[in-house]
Amino acid sequence: MTSIDVRDLTKEYGTRRAVDHVTFGVRPGKVTGFLGPNGAGKSTTMRLVLGLDRPTSGTATVGGRPYAALAEPLRHVGALLDAQAAHGSRTGRDHLRALAASNRIPAARADAMLEETGLASVARRRVKTYSLGMRQRLGIAGALLGDPEVILLDEPSNGLDPEGIVWIRELLRRLAAEGRTVLVSSHLMNETASFADHLVVLGRGRLLADTPMRDFIDARVQPHVRVRTTDAGALKAALAGHGHDAVEHEDGHWTVTHARVDEIGALLSAAGVPILELASTEGTLEQAYFDLTAAETEFTAPHQEP
Ligand SMILES: Nc1ncnc2c1ncn2[C@@H]1O[C@H](COP(=O)(O)OP(=O)(O)OP(=O)(O)O)[C@@H](O)[C@H]1O
């Protein structure tokens, strides 16, 4: 089993510190979502793990060794950083075969990965004729070519169609279930919530969180109870009688925070309040993420006064 270990990693470009004393580990058998606003340092960290850039200080290792020390690295670590990186004048198949040859991977594996990523029908077309989504799929095929234990994908959902989004979600879950170490950056919170077990969050180059996804959400967003009724007065009175505040929303539903659905259901029912809808609402990753990064965002739109 192979982990990625980042220890006190710092990368400076001139006076700009892109990664600032970051320490975290990415463990096998899980999908770790890698989040953070634009410019937070995610891609730089991935490049440092892959030995594509030298750290100013600190270390990044895979299975305890720097990437550069791995023999036939594609057999250990697969990565998609930039879907535009493939040579446009080559066919998708030739691109994968060249990658395979340089890592002593059997050529048949290239065809298997074209099949796996849904590219078999366009395998003999030049990469320059591929759509963004097709290039993403080709990049993912390249990452999986060497059957690696460790997989790093930088925004793999970028450009994928709805069917592709479902496909990548299932692929990531399967890779983790096979015991692989999977690190995936994304700006899509709903997507990340659908595949990640664990989260590493950066902001302005610093580590903001390294935690199981459920804990990340629960620590920041209060679950609440959602209610709809035909008798708002009775609802408010019944809740107030038990020390609960209810907030009414534009579409007519109410939310009760710091409350459990079974308690609210029982007390409204006992008070004879007519209930049209009663549900427990969990916090979302998007809410929790905004809560954490609001103060950290480097490039936010200026706040507009109404
Ligand atoms: N080669 C480079 N030379 C100079 N500055 C760089 C270089 N690469 C990255 N940076 C800077 O480092 C910081 C981190 O960038 P990075 O691309 O790692 O962020 P990111 O979290 O991947 O952002 P995004 O979500 O926009 O992809 C940014 O301020 C960026 O401008």
The ligand as an ORCA input file, in Angstrom:
! r2SCAN-3c Opt
* xyz 0 1
  N       5.497     28.572    -12.789
  C       5.040     29.540    -11.985
  N       5.647     30.727    -11.906
  C       5.204     31.706    -11.093
  N       4.117     31.596    -10.302
  C       3.459     30.435    -10.334
  C       3.867     29.340    -11.170
  N       3.016     28.311    -10.969
  C       2.102     28.734    -10.077
  N       2.371     29.997     -9.685
  C       1.600     30.780     -8.686
  O       1.456     29.977     -7.548
  C       0.171     30.152     -6.965
  C      -0.515     28.811     -6.838
  O      -0.919     28.372     -8.129
  P      -1.547     26.940     -8.407
  O      -1.698     26.818     -9.899
  O      -0.768     25.897     -7.709
  O      -2.969     27.073     -7.709
  P      -4.246     26.153     -7.835
  O      -4.749     25.948     -6.446
  O      -3.952     24.943     -8.638
  O      -5.243     27.105     -8.617
  P      -6.415     26.780     -9.691
  O      -7.559     26.287     -8.877
  O      -6.689     28.134    -10.283
  O      -5.896     25.795    -10.672
  C      -0.562     31.157     -7.837
  O      -0.415     32.432     -7.250
  C       0.191     31.090     -9.148
  O       0.126     32.319     -9.817
*
